[in-house]
C-alpha cells in the first residue's frame, strides 16, 4: 500500500515546523516538502528551507533540512517522524550541522491532525 500525503497534510507539517523555528528566531520558508524512498525502500520526508544567516555573520550560509525522518501507515492514520536540523557552510567551504527539534505527527484523512515535539 502506497502512502501519499495530501496538500493539507503537507501544509500542516510545514506550518508547524516554520512556527517552531520562528519561536527560535529563525524566519525561513520550508520548500519542497515531499516523500522520498530510501535505498532500503522505506519512505522518509525531505525538505529544505530558504537560506538565511546570523547577525553578525558567522557562516557563509545556513539552511534548515530534514535530517532523519520516517513515514509509517498505521491503522487509521499516517505517522511521520521528522528531525529538523540546521546545515551550515563556513567560509573555508566546510559544512556541518546541528539538531534543532524533532516532531512526531499523526495525520488523519478526516483533517484531525496532532503532533508532539522533543
Protein Blocks (a to p, Z undefined) as FASTA:
>chain_A
ZZdddfklmmmmmmmmmmmmmmnopacddehiacdddfkopacdddddddddddddfbfb
dcdddfbdcddddfkbccdddddddddddfkopacdddfbdcdddddfklpacdddZZ
